[in-house]
Amino acid sequence: MYNKVILVGNLTRDIELRYSQSGMGIANTAIATSRKFTTNGEKKEEVCFVDITFFARSAEIANQYLRKGSKILVEGRLNFDQWVDQNGQKRSKHSVVVETMQMLDSKGDNQGGGGYNAPAQGAQPAYQQPTQQQPQSYNAPQQQPSYQAPASQQKPAYNNQATAQSRAMPSNDSVPVIDIDEDEIPF
């Protein structure tokens, strides 16, 4: 059997953190995801609200960095909760137990940011810094030749950063134009 859920959305309320008798953190909140679609030429949006639960260290991290409105990606398992309410009625709901999360807000936002992959219960946390690809340039030691080679045999200098960066970036003519409709993006 396989039980895996991946959700991207915004938190609908602040984190509610509490601790079990053994000292393990338990955090509850909810996430709102949306889906845009067109029916009979009319654009519609469907919103789904899902309760989510964090455990252990990820509960503390969520409480520290996430707030209502924070954009987040969570991976976890679907859980079926059952209980009896105050009136004696049997109640039930589905929720997601979070195994990993990634904060999607930018660092400039008030909600924090960056990325944190919360580990499964009992594992050590693994922090991930957001990756930004920067062109790397290599400054080779420049050696003066004992003779002057003809221009046709001279090799380009590798310590020229402008030359190295111009090779790394394609020209605007070679980059294809991709037309993406916002309704096709799943989140």
VEXKE-527181 format. One line per field, with one value per residue (C-alpha): residue number from 1; residue in one letter; chain; x, y, z. Coordinates in pm, 1 decimal. Example, Ala and Ser with C-alpha at 12.3 -4.5 7.8 and 13.67 -1.06 7.14 Angstrom:
BEGIN
k <- [1 2]
r <- [A S]
c <- [A A]
xx <- [1230.0 1367.0]
yy <- [-450.0 -106.0]
zz <- [780.0 714.0]
end
This chain:
BEGIN
k <- [1 2 3 4 5 6 7 8 9 10 11 12 13 14 15 16 17 18 19 20 21 22 23 24 25 26 27 28 29 30 31 32 33 34 35 36 37 38 39 40 41 42 43 44 45 46 47 48 49 50 51 52 53 54 55 56 57 58 59 60 61 62 63 64 65 66 67 68 69 70 71 72 73 74 75 76 77 78 79 80 81 82 83 84 85 86 87 88 89 90 91 92 93 94 95 96 97 98 99 100 101 102 103 104 105 106 107 108 109 110 111 112 113 114 115 116 117 118 119 120 121 122 123 124 125 126 127 128 129 130 131 132 133 134 135 136 137 138 139 140 141 142 143 144 145 146 147 148 149 150 151 152 153 154 155 156 157 158 159 160 161 162 163 164 165 166 167 168 169 170 171 172 173 174 175 176 177 178 179 180 181 182 183 184 185 186 187]
r <- [M Y N K V I L V G N L T R D I E L R Y S Q S G M G I A N T A I A T S R K F T T N G E K K E E V C F V D I T F F A R S A E I A N Q Y L R K G S K I L V E G R L N F D Q W V D Q N G Q K R S K H S V V V E T M Q M L D S K G D N Q G G G G Y N A P A Q G A Q P A Y Q Q P T Q Q Q P Q S Y N A P Q Q Q P S Y Q A P A S Q Q K P A Y N N Q A T A Q S R A M P S N D S V P V I D I D E D E I P F]
c <- [A A A A A A A A A A A A A A A A A A A A A A A A A A A A A A A A A A A A A A A A A A A A A A A A A A A A A A A A A A A A A A A A A A A A A A A A A A A A A A A A A A A A A A A A A A A A A A A A A A A A A A A A A A A A A A A A A A A A A A A A A A A A A A A A A A A A A A A A A A A A A A A A A A A A A A A A A A A A A A A A A A A A A A A A A A A A A A A A A A A A A A A A A A A]
xx <- [0.0 113.0 -7.9 157.4 14.6 184.0 15.6 115.9 -82.6 -116.3 -171.8 -521.3 -430.6 -131.2 37.7 -104.8 191.9 157.8 372.8 288.7 363.7 686.9 794.4 738.9 610.1 275.6 167.5 -168.7 -280.9 -458.7 -359.3 -570.1 -502.8 -678.7 -751.1 -853.9 -1056.6 -1299.2 -1650.6 -1865.4 -1635.4 -1670.7 -1354.0 -1394.9 -1175.7 -1212.4 -1050.5 -978.4 -898.6 -696.5 -588.8 -218.5 -16.4 357.6 545.9 876.3 1132.3 935.6 650.4 885.8 1032.3 682.6 577.7 889.3 882.9 528.2 228.8 -118.7 -80.2 264.7 311.5 433.5 483.7 415.4 460.8 306.1 49.2 -326.7 -472.3 -835.2 -935.5 -1244.4 -1389.4 -1712.4 -1817.8 -1976.1 -2325.3 -2230.1 -2220.5 -1953.6 -1736.7 -1453.8 -1224.6 -918.0 -596.5 -234.6 52.1 348.5 671.6 862.0 794.1 945.2 875.3 806.0 792.0 1085.0 1336.6 1209.4 864.3 777.7 705.0 1070.8 1167.3 1431.8 1385.2 1364.5 1298.4 1153.5 1264.7 1042.5 974.8 1291.7 1535.9 1789.6 1684.1 1841.5 1854.3 1862.1 1970.1 1794.9 2014.8 2099.5 2304.4 2579.2 2808.2 3142.0 3457.0 3801.2 4098.9 4386.4 4733.1 4856.2 5192.4 5386.7 5508.0 5871.5 5772.9 5479.6 5255.1 5075.9 4723.0 4570.7 4732.9 4666.9 4419.1 4164.2 4248.0 4039.5 4074.9 3857.1 3526.0 3326.4 3430.6 3349.1 3007.9 2918.2 2978.8 2755.7 2455.8 2275.6 2176.7 1816.9 1783.8 1859.0 1619.1 1278.1 967.5 725.4 366.4 216.3 -137.4 -170.7 -465.6 -230.7 -10.8 -130.6 -78.8]
yy <- [0.0 354.0 669.1 992.0 1344.7 1655.7 1992.5 2348.1 2632.8 2899.0 2847.4 2948.0 3011.9 3047.3 2734.8 2588.5 2425.6 2195.4 1923.7 1561.6 1414.5 1272.7 1623.0 1578.6 1887.3 1864.9 2154.1 2188.6 2424.7 2410.5 2473.4 2611.7 2493.0 2617.2 2493.6 2714.9 2572.7 2674.5 2532.9 2636.4 2933.9 3054.8 3069.7 2917.9 2858.0 2571.9 2600.1 2300.7 2333.4 2054.7 2022.6 1940.8 1820.7 1850.8 1639.1 1663.8 1919.7 2010.0 2126.2 2368.0 2492.1 2546.9 2737.7 2955.9 3047.3 3005.9 3235.0 3266.3 3324.6 3162.4 2971.0 2616.0 2282.8 1978.5 1608.5 1356.3 1085.7 1103.6 1027.0 944.2 1087.8 969.4 1098.3 1147.8 1511.2 1670.5 1573.1 1204.8 1219.6 1022.3 1260.3 1202.9 1393.8 1345.0 1531.1 1519.0 1419.4 1619.8 1429.1 1700.7 2066.4 2346.2 2713.6 2890.0 3253.4 3467.6 3583.0 3939.0 3838.7 3862.4 3491.7 3390.7 3191.9 2974.6 2605.2 2352.2 1988.2 1867.0 1512.0 1219.7 1159.8 1054.4 1157.4 1437.9 1765.9 1848.2 2216.8 2321.1 2658.9 2791.6 2727.1 2998.4 2906.7 3155.7 3124.8 2995.4 3137.1 2988.7 3218.2 3014.2 3130.5 3342.9 3243.7 3466.7 3274.7 3310.7 3387.5 3568.5 3320.1 3432.9 3564.8 3260.8 3026.9 3231.6 3082.9 3298.0 3409.2 3225.1 3492.9 3736.1 3718.2 3907.0 3655.0 3357.7 3497.6 3581.0 3215.0 3099.8 3311.6 3230.3 3514.0 3634.4 3500.3 3140.6 3131.1 2998.4 3190.9 2980.8 3095.6 2973.3 3053.9 3121.7 2882.4 2594.3 2642.0 2399.6 2637.0]
zz <- [0.0 -69.2 104.5 -15.5 -36.0 -178.9 -127.2 -214.6 -69.7 197.0 567.8 677.5 1041.6 1272.1 1406.4 1729.3 1907.5 2206.8 2360.3 2444.2 2787.5 2645.6 2533.9 2158.8 1975.5 1795.4 1572.3 1399.9 1126.3 790.4 430.9 147.1 -206.5 -515.3 -865.0 -1155.0 -1440.7 -1713.7 -1752.5 -2048.1 -2109.0 -1749.5 -1538.4 -1193.8 -891.9 -645.9 -302.3 -79.2 291.9 456.3 821.0 861.1 1160.3 1223.9 1478.5 1669.0 1549.9 1237.0 1464.7 1641.2 1310.7 1168.5 1478.8 1461.4 1091.7 958.2 1001.6 856.1 481.7 453.0 128.3 189.3 17.7 235.4 173.5 403.1 448.9 458.3 802.0 893.7 1233.2 1422.4 1751.3 1942.1 1987.7 2296.8 2179.9 2147.3 1766.5 1581.1 1379.9 1131.7 897.5 683.0 760.8 646.1 874.5 743.4 681.5 491.8 425.9 223.8 289.5 -38.9 73.1 -35.3 224.5 197.7 323.3 691.6 715.0 703.3 401.1 259.0 258.1 534.4 471.6 796.2 866.7 940.9 1309.9 1493.9 1219.3 1240.4 1073.1 739.8 660.6 298.2 180.1 -127.9 -427.1 -670.0 -973.0 -1035.1 -1335.4 -1221.1 -1375.5 -1350.6 -1318.7 -1453.8 -1361.2 -1642.9 -1779.7 -2009.8 -2315.2 -2403.4 -2759.0 -2919.2 -3102.8 -3418.0 -3360.9 -3532.6 -3274.7 -2961.3 -2713.1 -2528.8 -2174.8 -1911.4 -1648.4 -1838.7 -1647.8 -1909.3 -2174.7 -1948.5 -1855.3 -2214.4 -2303.2 -2014.6 -2115.7 -2441.3 -2667.9 -2676.6 -3032.0 -2928.0 -2630.1 -2737.1 -2639.1 -2433.9 -2411.7 -2082.6 -1978.5 -1603.2 -1591.4 -1685.3 -1376.3 -1106.9 -811.8]
end
